[in-house]
Amino acid sequence: MTSFLDLPDDLRVEISEHMDYVSVLRLSSCCKSLQSTVSGSSALQYKIALGLNFMTDGGSQMSLAELLALLNDRWSAWQKLQWKSETVIKIPGLCNAYELVAGVFAMSGAGALTVVRLPSTYGGKLQIVKQELEIPIRDFAIDPTQDLVAILEDNQIALPWNQHRIVQLHFRSVSSNKPHSNAALPFVTFEVMADAFTNNRIFSAEMQLADCLVSVFLCRGRASHAPRALVWNWKTGALIYDSNANNPIGWPNSIHDFSFIDANSFVCTSRDKSGQIHIYTFPESPKHRATYIGTLNLPDIFSMRKVFGLTVHSSPYHANAPLHAPFTPSDDGIVHCFSVLYVNKNDDAPQDLTRYNMFIRRSTLLKFVQEHKQKGQCIIHSWDSWGPANCRFLPRSDPRTWLRYIHGHRFVRASMDTDGVDVLEFNTETKSSLLPCESDGLRQHHGRDKPTIINRNDVFCGDVVSSLPYQVLSRAIPENFYAYMIDQEHVIGLKVRKHRS
């Protein structure tokens, strides 16, 4: 029987191309012969480079040699936070809502949508286009790779307190400002039912896109009163999920935020107890309930404390590779950031907030979904049973943030100790186990052997230990920014001018 080592090099390569990058790296460490096979194949070297950078191929026409050179240059630039260029972009007008997706920054204000295509290392030039939409915009979500903007109409028409409000959600082309050609309907509608507490008002609304899905998460009053999540297939116009109509078993009343995990599952956060993350999968049809997968509890807190806020944020979803991009972030590298605010239990208008960020891999959340499919059990997990090995729980110092502060496996913040910027890279465990990853002047590596320990204090009943590997990349910047944003190619420092009426 012929062994793998007896095969000619071209067959070894062909077989190895069907392996994941970790298996290829391990294969190359078996012996000198296999190391020679892997190192001599541009296709396998490209597979490894994509995996180590948590990227997938974008379908460009470049040669493997060109792609490898770009990936290696990209990795080096991120490790040193070495910009290729610096551009100052002044965007006039009001900003009521904004997005940063696939190299495009967009903002809405006064019935207009301003779309800024950011300059790109891969050939894209700065473009700014302002479009009058003739629709009052409450919020919007954008996917430039589908030429799509979904717009939640800001319906502020005065109505009797007991009359239901009809709200429209429009699907338009970014480039033409016309109804999107792939949408069966130019818009869909939903009702906001009147009640005695909030009448028919919407206090807050946030939107997300995930390929063919679009969601609206709204609250009817302060403190997340009457939360509701709605999800449509924007291409067919079908309502996939409405938490008012097909609430999942276990859906708490104190839901604070909602987010896609992927196009088949979602999480919602709750301020119950010490804070909870609830995992669900979408129903097979709109007539069924969402499937409750389980609950992840946060660290126990003292009875005189409470969770005031628990929000979740991760990379924006886009269906295709960004324009001009030879590769795009892979799902394997995506990390979710949960921001937690703790206050004294009896504070109705709290001023003294204790803030933390908790980072979890998407793959960890999907692991619980997969376990439910195999065992059929809905489990409430204590913090000690799931958190320390799967999270990194870090103090948060700066309350000023704009969304899109996390992208793929990277998170950006103002430096905590000096004037400058920090980029936190998660999902470094595989890379550090296969390649040297040491701390130096620019990088601070925190592996599982260097857990974060938040000692028992006036919030937590015991020490909070977390060990998800990450590293901090730092760069001094001689000017102050209001906040930072990040995408696969850019670090963006924001300066905001307040509007005076």
ZISUL-V925476 format. One record per backbone hydrogen bond with DSSP energy under -0.5 kcal/mol. CO is the residue of the C=O (numbers start at 1). NH is the residue of the N-H. If there is no record, write none. Layout:
CO&NH, CO&NH
This chain:
3&6, 3&7, 4&7, 8&11, 8&12, 9&13, 10&14, 11&15, 12&16, 13&17, 15&18, 16&19, 20&24, 21&25, 22&26, 23&27, 24&28, 25&29, 26&29, 27&30, 27&31, 31&35, 32&36, 33&37, 34&38, 35&39, 36&40, 38&41, 40&42, 41&45, 42&46, 43&47, 44&48, 45&49, 46&50, 47&51, 48&52, 49&53, 50&55, 51&54, 54&330, 56&328, 63&67, 64&68, 65&69, 66&70, 67&71, 68&72, 69&73, 70&74, 71&75, 72&76, 73&77, 74&78, 75&79, 76&80, 77&81, 77&82, 78&81, 81&83, 87&89, 88&90, 89&91, 90&92, 97&108, 99&106, 101&104, 103&118, 104&101, 105&116, 106&99, 107&114, 108&96, 108&97, 109&112, 111&133, 111&134, 112&109, 113&115, 113&131, 114&107, 114&116, 115&117, 115&129, 116&105, 116&118, 117&127, 120&123, 124&120, 127&117, 129&115, 131&113, 131&133, 136&138, 136&154, 139&152, 141&150, 143&146, 143&148, 144&147, 147&174, 148&143, 149&151, 149&172, 150&141, 151&153, 151&170, 152&138, 152&139, 153&155, 154&156, 160&163, 165&167, 165&192, 167&190, 168&153, 169&188, 170&151, 170&172, 171&180, 172&149, 173&177, 178&173, 180&183, 182&184, 186&171, 188&169, 190&167, 191&193, 192&165, 195&199, 198&201, 199&195, 201&203, 204&219, 206&217, 208&215, 209&317, 210&212, 210&213, 212&234, 212&235, 213&210, 214&232, 215&208, 216&218, 216&230, 217&206, 218&228, 219&203, 219&204, 221&225, 222&225, 224&227, 225&220, 225&221, 228&218, 229&243, 230&216, 231&240, 231&241, 232&214, 232&234, 233&237, 233&238, 235&184, 238&233, 238&240, 241&231, 242&245, 242&246, 246&290, 248&251, 250&252, 252&255, 254&271, 257&269, 259&267, 262&261, 262&265, 264&282, 265&261, 265&262, 266&280, 267&259, 268&278, 269&256, 269&257, 270&276, 271&307, 272&275, 275&298, 276&270, 277&296, 278&268, 279&293, 279&294, 280&266, 281&291, 285&288, 290&249, 290&292, 291&281, 293&379, 294&279, 295&297, 295&381, 296&277, 300&461, 302&305, 304&345, 306&308, 306&343, 309&341, 311&339, 313&337, 322&325, 326&58, 326&60, 328&56, 330&333, 331&334, 334&362, 336&338, 336&360, 337&313, 337&339, 338&340, 338&358, 339&311, 340&356, 341&308, 341&309, 342&354, 343&306, 344&347, 346&348, 351&353, 353&355, 354&342, 355&396, 356&340, 357&394, 358&338, 359&392, 360&336, 361&365, 362&366, 363&367, 364&368, 365&369, 366&370, 367&371, 368&372, 369&373, 370&374, 371&375, 372&376, 377&379, 379&295, 379&381, 381&297, 382&385, 382&386, 383&386, 383&387, 383&388, 386&390, 387&390, 387&391, 388&467, 390&361, 391&467, 391&468, 392&359, 392&394, 394&357, 397&399, 399&401, 404&486, 405&412, 407&410, 408&335, 409&426, 410&407, 411&424, 413&422, 418&420, 419&477, 420&415, 421&475, 422&413, 423&425, 423&473, 424&411, 424&426, 425&471, 428&432, 429&433, 430&434, 431&434, 431&435, 442&474, 443&440, 444&472, 445&447, 446&470, 447&450, 451&453, 452&454, 452&466, 453&455, 454&464, 459&302, 460&457, 463&465, 464&454, 466&452, 469&427, 469&428, 470&446, 471&425, 471&473, 472&444, 473&423, 475&421, 483&494, 485&492, 490&487, 491&493, 492&485, 494&482, 494&483, 496&498, 499&501
